[in-house]
Amino acid sequence: LVQRHLRIGYNRAARLIEQMERAGLVSAMHSNGNRDVLVPARENQ
């Protein structure tokens, strides 16, 4: 999803996801490959 949304390559998208995990924004990968988003979505202002 990140890769398609940002139109970037796999390696760059994987690094971004790893950085988001270290920052506590997303969970570690589950056995099914999914991650949980750990921060609430921003509301439109």
C-alpha positions as CSV (number, residue, x, y, z in Angstrom):
1,L,0.0,0.0,0.0
2,V,2.8,2.5,0.9
3,Q,4.7,1.6,-2.2
4,R,1.7,2.1,-4.5
5,H,0.4,5.2,-2.8
6,L,3.8,7.0,-2.8
7,R,4.8,5.4,-6.2
8,I,8.2,4.3,-4.8
9,G,10.2,1.1,-5.2
10,Y,9.9,-1.9,-2.9
11,N,13.2,-1.3,-1.0
12,R,12.4,2.3,-0.2
13,A,8.9,1.4,0.9
14,A,10.2,-1.4,3.2
15,R,12.7,1.0,4.8
16,L,9.9,3.5,5.4
17,I,7.7,0.8,7.1
18,E,10.7,-0.3,9.2
19,Q,11.2,3.4,10.3
20,M,7.5,3.7,11.1
21,E,7.7,0.5,13.2
22,R,10.7,1.8,15.2
23,A,8.9,5.1,15.7
24,G,5.9,3.3,17.2
25,L,3.5,4.2,14.3
26,V,2.8,0.7,13.2
27,S,3.1,-2.7,14.8
28,A,5.5,-5.5,14.0
29,M,4.4,-7.7,11.1
30,H,1.8,-10.4,12.1
31,S,2.1,-14.0,10.8
32,N,-0.3,-13.1,8.0
33,G,1.9,-10.2,6.9
34,N,-0.4,-7.4,8.1
35,R,0.5,-4.6,10.5
36,D,-1.7,-2.6,12.9
37,V,-1.6,1.2,12.8
38,L,-0.9,2.3,16.3
39,V,-1.7,6.1,16.0
40,P,-5.1,7.5,15.5
41,A,-6.1,8.9,12.1
42,R,-5.9,12.6,11.7
43,E,-9.3,14.3,11.5
44,N,-10.0,16.8,8.6
45,Q,-9.7,20.3,9.8
